[in-house]
Amino acid sequence: MSAWSIRRWGVVIVGLAVLPLLMSAARGGRTLDEVLFPPIEPYESGYLRVSEIHQIYYELCGNPEGTPVLVLHGGPGGQCTETDRRFFDPERFLIVLHDQRGAGRSKPFAELRENTTPNLVADIEHLREKLSLDQICLVGGSWGSTLALAYAEAHPEHVRAMVLRGLWTATEQEVDHWYNGGVGLYFPEEYDKLIDALPPDQEGSIPQRLLKMLQDKQPAVRERAEHAWAMYEMKVAHLAMPDELVAANVAQWDCRAFSLIENYYMANDCFLRPDQLIDEADKLKDIPITVINGRYDVICPPRTAYQFCKRLPKARLVITEQSGHSQYEPRTTEALLEAIKTLE
């Protein structure tokens, strides 16, 4: 459940994963490169120490005096991307991005100690305070939407508005759908490959079994789990992604942190109380929220977003047709750009 890029190979992988080819895929006569804002570089970047163990990477782009927008990447275990910057008008917005604990350029890489949802919420608050921002807009997809909800429920007074994609509220039902065959109704062969990678004699839930493999002392065992999880995620995140492109991307992708951190979180109920984000949704009643969900998102089915938005008077749901989970499905990209324009 993520959006990230692996820059060291020149490969851009987004929500959950996509190839550079998609940057030239036609969208109503225009390429994605033409639809997004031009590439920009940060005017400031660095590290913020958030504990004795962790330093998180952050970067600032756009207009220092603009509307502050904090972009939350997916995973858990993904990272912010150069392309994430391009969803925002750099003249209007102060664009704040950071890599969450253990992910991307944050240090130490793939570290699980002191890495929980409350820790990540506290990191957002530390970053907001460091930048002396009173209120921020939150933009996040998949796990990024989960973290946005967790932060906003903890600090509603500091949240001006939210744009969320592929809503994931981390309930038992959603985790069960993800790991125990719900996604397999649509991608049965991919689900079987994932299950076949697990040792048959292991006990525990699927994320617990994967986590055990990902922490095994034998590199071959770890690599088998990393590869199986990456192949599964990359395939099911898109409405249509050819197998050869999935394999090509996985072959050049260091997926250690992503596979490890995501399954660590899922094996631990995302470090949230049961139904916590649903039960505390009332705290968001005064915050304008736009939720965008692909009609055929098998990872985050639109019913979750539909039911969540019904609870909140200022929430608006946009279901994009002919779309899966990725933020680069053409109609989802367009909906995100339109929703972001309304942020003030």
Residue pairs with C-beta under 8 A, 6 or more apart in sequence:
1 16
1 74
1 75
1 142
1 143
1 146
1 166
1 168
1 262
1 299
1 300
1 325
2 15
2 16
2 73
2 74
2 75
2 76
2 77
2 78
2 142
2 143
2 144
2 233
2 258
2 262
3 14
3 15
3 16
3 73
3 74
3 78
3 81
3 84
3 141
3 142
3 144
3 327
4 13
4 14
4 73
4 74
4 75
4 78
4 79
4 80
4 81
4 103
4 104
4 258
5 11
5 12
5 13
5 14
5 79
5 81
5 82
5 83
6 12
6 13
6 252
6 253
6 254
7 82
8 254
9 252
9 253
10 20
11 19
11 20
11 249
11 252
11 253
12 18
12 19
12 20
12 23
12 81
12 82
12 83
13 19
13 234
13 249
13 253
14 81
14 83
14 326
14 327
14 328
15 74
15 141
15 142
15 165
15 166
15 237
15 325
15 326
15 327
15 328
16 74
16 142
16 233
16 234
16 236
16 237
16 299
16 325
16 326
17 230
17 233
17 234
17 237
17 238
17 246
17 249
17 253
17 326
18 237
18 238
18 241
18 326
18 328
19 241
19 245
19 248
19 249
21 245
22 32
22 328
23 31
23 32
23 33
24 31
24 32
24 33
25 31
25 32
25 330
27 35
27 330
27 333
27 334
28 330
32 328
32 330
32 333
35 333
35 334
35 337
36 83
36 86
36 87
36 333
36 337
37 85
37 86
37 87
37 88
37 89
37 90
38 86
39 82
39 85
39 86
40 61
40 62
40 85
40 86
40 90
41 61
42 59
42 60
42 61
43 60
43 61
43 64
44 59
44 60
45 57
45 58
45 59
45 60
46 57
46 58
46 59
47 55
47 56
47 57
47 58
47 106
47 107
48 55
48 56
48 58
48 98
48 123
48 126
48 127
48 130
49 55
50 56
50 101
50 119
50 122
50 123
50 126
51 114
51 119
53 108
53 111
53 113
53 114
54 101
54 102
54 106
54 107
54 108
54 111
54 114
54 115
54 119
54 123
55 106
55 107
56 98
56 99
56 100
56 101
56 106
56 123
56 127
57 98
57 99
57 104
57 105
57 106
57 107
58 96
58 97
58 98
58 99
58 127
59 80
59 96
59 97
59 98
60 94
60 95
60 96
60 131
61 85
61 88
61 90
61 94
61 95
61 97
62 85
62 88
62 89
62 90
62 91
62 92
62 93
62 94
62 95
63 90
63 91
63 92
63 93
63 94
64 94
65 94
66 91
66 92
66 93
66 94
67 92
67 93
67 94
67 137
67 160
67 343
67 344
68 93
68 94
68 96
68 131
68 133
68 135
68 136
68 137
69 88
69 93
69 94
69 95
69 96
69 136
69 137
69 138
69 139
69 340
69 343
70 96
70 97
70 98
70 124
70 127
70 128
70 136
70 137
70 138
70 139
71 80
71 84
71 95
71 96
71 97
71 139
71 140
71 144
72 124
72 138
72 139
72 140
72 143
72 144
72 145
72 147
72 148
73 79
73 80
73 81
73 84
73 97
73 99
73 100
73 103
73 104
73 140
73 143
73 144
74 140
74 141
74 142
74 143
74 144
75 100
75 103
75 142
75 143
75 258
75 261
75 262
76 100
76 103
76 120
76 143
76 261
76 262
76 264
76 265
77 100
77 102
77 103
77 110
77 257
77 258
77 259
77 260
77 261
77 262
78 100
78 103
78 104
78 143
78 258
79 99
79 100
79 103
79 104
79 105
80 97
80 98
80 99
80 104
84 97
85 95
85 97
87 139
87 336
87 337
87 340
88 95
88 340
89 341
93 343
96 127
96 131
96 133
96 136
98 106
98 123
98 127
99 105
99 106
100 106
100 120
100 123
100 147
101 111
101 114
101 115
101 119
101 120
101 123
102 108
102 109
102 110
102 111
102 112
102 115
102 257
102 261
103 257
103 258
103 261
104 257
109 256
109 257
110 256
110 257
110 260
110 261
112 260
112 261
112 264
115 261
115 264
116 268
116 271
117 146
117 147
117 150
117 265
117 270
117 271
117 272
118 271
120 147
120 150
121 147
121 150
121 151
121 154
121 155
124 147
124 151
125 151
125 154
125 155
125 158
128 136
128 158
133 158
134 158
135 157
135 158
135 159
135 160
136 158
136 159
136 160
137 159
137 160
137 161
137 162
137 163
137 343
138 148
138 151
138 152
138 159
138 161
138 162
138 163
138 164
139 148
139 162
139 163
139 164
139 340
140 146
140 147
140 148
140 162
140 164
140 165
141 164
141 165
141 166
141 327
142 165
142 166
142 168
142 299
142 300
142 325
143 168
143 262
144 164
144 165
145 164
145 165
145 166
145 167
145 168
145 291
145 300
146 168
146 169
146 170
146 270
146 277
148 162
148 164
149 164
149 169
149 277
149 281
149 284
150 272
150 276
150 277
151 159
152 159
152 162
152 283
152 284
152 287
153 277
153 280
153 281
153 283
153 284
156 283
156 284
156 286
156 287
159 284
159 287
160 287
160 343
160 344
161 287
161 288
161 289
161 342
161 343
161 344
162 284
162 287
162 288
162 289
162 290
163 289
163 290
163 292
163 336
163 339
163 340
163 343
164 289
164 290
164 291
164 292
165 291
165 292
165 293
165 327
165 332
165 336
166 292
166 293
166 294
166 297
166 299
166 300
166 325
166 327
167 291
167 293
167 300
167 304
167 305
167 308
168 174
168 299
168 300
168 304
169 277
169 278
169 304
169 308
170 269
170 270
170 272
170 276
170 277
171 274
171 275
171 277
171 278
171 304
172 269
172 274
172 275
174 300
174 304
175 207
175 266
175 269
175 270
176 182
177 183
177 301
178 266
178 299
179 205
179 206
179 207
179 266
180 206
181 191
182 298
183 190
183 191
183 236
183 298
183 299
184 190
184 191
184 192
185 298
186 236
186 298
187 235
187 236
187 298
190 231
190 232
190 235
190 236
191 232
193 228
193 231
193 232
194 206
194 228
194 229
194 231
194 232
195 206
197 213
197 224
197 225
197 227
197 228
198 206
198 209
198 210
198 213
199 209
199 213
202 209
202 212
203 209
204 212
205 267
207 263
207 266
207 267
208 267
210 225
210 228
210 229
210 259
210 263
210 267
211 260
211 263
211 264
211 267
213 221
213 222
213 224
213 225
214 222
214 225
214 226
214 259
214 260
214 263
214 264
215 222
215 260
216 222
216 225
222 256
225 259
226 255
226 256
226 259
226 260
227 250
227 255
229 255
229 259
229 262
229 263
230 250
230 253
230 255
230 258
230 259
231 246
231 247
231 250
234 241
234 246
234 249
234 250
235 241
235 243
235 246
236 298
236 299
236 325
237 299
237 324
237 325
237 326
238 324
238 325
238 326
238 329
239 294
239 296
239 322
239 323
239 324
239 326
239 329
240 324
265 271
273 279
278 308
278 311
281 308
281 311
281 312
282 311
284 312
284 315
285 312
285 313
285 314
286 314
287 314
288 314
288 316
289 309
289 312
289 314
289 315
289 316
290 315
290 316
290 318
290 339
290 342
291 305
291 308
291 309
291 315
291 316
291 317
291 318
292 318
292 319
292 320
292 332
292 335
292 336
292 339
293 300
293 302
293 304
293 305
293 306
293 317
293 318
293 319
293 320
294 302
294 319
294 320
294 323
294 324
294 325
294 326
294 329
294 332
295 302
295 319
295 320
295 321
295 322
295 323
296 322
296 323
296 324
297 323
297 324
297 325
298 324
298 325
299 325
300 325
302 317
302 319
305 317
305 319
306 317
306 319
308 315
309 315
309 316
309 317
318 335
318 339
320 329
320 331
320 332
320 334
320 335
321 331
322 329
322 330
322 331
323 329
323 330
323 331
323 332
326 332
327 333
327 336
